[in-house]
Amino acid sequence: MSTQQIQPPTAAPAAAPAEAGTPMLSRMVEGLSGRYRSIPVLLVLALIWVYFYSQNSAFLTSGNITTLTLQIVTTAILALGVVFVLLVGEIDLSSAMLSGVCATVTAQLAIKSEWPLWVAILGGVAVGVAFVGAEVLAIIFGVPSLIVTLGGMVILQGLLLVVLPPEFAINVAGTDYAKISSTYIPSGWSLALGAAGWLIFCATRYRTHRERESGTSPLVPVGVPALVSGVVIFGSIAVLSEGPGLPLPVLILVGMLLIAAYFTGRTRYGTHLYAVGGNREAAQRAGIPVSRMVIYSFLVLGVCAAVAGMVEASRLLAVSNSSGGGPLMLNAIAAAVVGGVSLFGGRGTVWAALLGALVIGSINNGVQLLGLSTEVQSFATGGVLILAVAIDVVITRGSLLPNRR
């Protein structure tokens, strides 16, 4: 019986000081990888705006903000599609060129063949969905998405020359096609739509709170987000509606973001999407149709690419052999990653497309406003992208120190 009184030595007291900071670090990493992932992006965006405003007060005028918003719409819509692909742990390099091909097909049908615009738009979207459908079949077969979409980008460069007329350009000025970007929603209707969206958000937030934490006060979890969202929504509408009204492309972007936010955040599809990106093997063992989720993600990308190309063509009033080229693909990927979507899959929200596009677009707009060279724009965009990926790596491994091999 005396042996029961012997207390073996333990290292717990000595290890306690070393582990004292671990729970706090874990909570910080968990917060940055979850609900607070957008906070660093918002801080960076605020710093960018403060800097450019200090250099030129015209940066934050309503006219320049409207210009900035129209400049980022194409990137944000394309980045939204890229977000879906990144969430399942894949990558895409061809969607920018696909946007140019879809816009050209739509222009051919609407202007050259004189089809009704809505039929031409459906035709362009069908082309986008069909092409990514062919790509994703190769990916499901086992070919890496990097290689498939890289080859797809080269194919699309040739396909663009095929669908263009001999003069390699189609002018859409003065047509219904051009009205996509030149249409403005009156201030009254904009405020009504904003109020409806805000009320739906508040009601959804309150219902979620009652389902999860019915015994606590809704003041902080419901009231604070409602207040912040109200200021953002009505403030944005007030600024963007100072001129002729709210631009239709902005309304298209917001509508697509809201639909995507609903499906990724409040449906079984969204749960499966994050599960596949977080751990594909575990998701497959749990009975989640992994291949189907990858297919769905690429099909969403095809739709987003088509819409982005049409919006850009209507803004530029033409399609040509340069449609979908330039830095659009890089900016779309950078916007998704800078906005908080992990390159390793399973983390991020669809709002990352908007936040990242605002960061990238603000840099480009500010550099142009200050009359700086394009080299500065490239350096800044590349630096922000590398920093965002570095932060993602730190969050993924949960430590500032590199792993020892």
Secondary structure, DSSP 8 states (H G I E B T S, - for coil): -GGGG-----SHHHHHHHHTTHHHHHHHHHHHTTTTTHHHHHHHHHHHHHHHHHH-GGGGSHHHHHHHHHHHHHHHHHHHHHHHHHHTT---SSHHHHHHHHHHHHHIIIIIS---HHHHHHHHHHHHHHHHHHHHHHHHHT--HHHHHHHHHHHHHHHHHHHS-TTSEEE-TTSTTTHHHH-EE-HHHHHHHHHHHHHHHHHHHHHHHHHH-TTS-SIIIIIHHHHHHHHHHHHHHHHHTSSS-EEHHHHHHHHHHHHHHHHHHSSHHHHHHHHHHH-HHHHHHTT--HHHHHHHHHHHHHHHHHHHHHHHHHHHTEEETTTT-TTHHHHHHHHHHHTT--TTSS---THHHHHHHHHHHHHHHHHHHTT--HHHHHHHHHHHHHHHHHHHHHHHHT-SS----
